[in-house]
Amino acid sequence: MEEKGLALELLSDYKRANKRQFIIIIVILVMWFLTIGYLVYTLNDIGTIETTAQEIQDVDSIDNSNIANGDINGYDKTNKDSN
């Protein structure tokens, strides 16, 4: 078996250490970009409110509705005493 010189052994160790450091830096950068992307997504989603609208065909068919009871501007048509 041939023995490597001290300089070649140190050089191969140096190359392996550099390769490990490069991989670690790439992993950290990917995690950082994913974190920033998620933060931007979350901050853009904070102010949005999803609403669903339901089309009303007949107001009288809605039970206990303020509109069906006539409660508009404080006047309730079901209450006979308020006339």
N, C-alpha and C positions, 0 to 999 in steps of 0.2 A: 504494500500500500504506500501510496505517495502521501506525504504530509504536506499540507498547505502551509504556506508561509504565514506569519503573523499578520502581515499587511493584507493578504487576500482574505483571511478569516475575518478581520475587522471590517473589510469592505463588504463582505457578504452579510455580516450582521447589520451594518449600516443600511444596506439596501432593504433588508427585511423590516427594519424599524421604520424606514421611510415609507414602505408600502403599507404597513399597519397604520401609520399616521395619516396617510392619504385616504385610506378607507374610512377612518374615524372622522376625518374632516368632511368627507362626502356625506356620511350618515348624519352628522350634525347639521350640515347645510340643508339636506332634504327635510329633516325634522323641523328646522327653523322655517323653511318655506311652507310646509304644511300647517304649522302653527299660525303664521301670518295669514295664509289663505283662509283658514277657519275663522280667524278673528275678523277679517274683512267680511266674510259671509255672514257671521253673526251680527256684526254692527249694521250691515245693510238690511238685515231681517228684523231688527228691533222695532222700527217704526211702522211696520206694515200690519194692518188689521184686515183679516179676511172676513167679509160679511156675505151672508147669503140672503138674497131677497126672495120673498115669496109673493107671488101675484095673488091678490085678493079679488075674487070674482063677485062675491056677495057678502056685504058687511054683516048682514043679519045672521049669517050662518056661523059666525064666530062667537063662541060662548064666552061670556064675561069680558067682552071687549069694550074698551072705553069708547070706541067709535060706534059700535053696535048699540051701546047704552045711551049714546048721545052726549057723552061727557066731553064736550068741546067748550073750551074757555070757561070751565066751571059749571056749566049747565048740564044737568042730568035729566033726560026726558023720562026715565023710569021712576024718578022720585016725584010724586004728585005734590008734595008739600012745597017744593021750590018754585012753583008757578006763581 
